[in-house]
């Protein structure tokens, strides 16, 4: 049974372009970074698919404001995440799914409020 006094932090999932023209646009990157900052300022938990590009910009913003960050990796292990997928690893907590990109997103979405 859950305690009525227990505080549940809101978990915000951030998903977006990992590469492509959107990630090269400085204005779009600035918006993503500010989104992450706002998540941190509000004390929310930040969740993403542990990918480069716009999600990583938002991650960096969230970390600037002290958010607890969770990466949901498509890889089976830290080694595969870094060497095969070549994805960033700056999260406070990583979850290695071994499920690939699309299936990993299901966990990302279902773990977010």
Secondary structure, 3 states (H helix, E strand, C coil): CCCCCCCCCCEEEECCCCCCHHHHCHHHHHHHHHHHHHHHHCCCEEEECCCCCHHHHHHHHHHHCCCCEEEEECCCCHHHHHHCCCCCCCCCEEEECCCHHHHHHHHHHHHCC
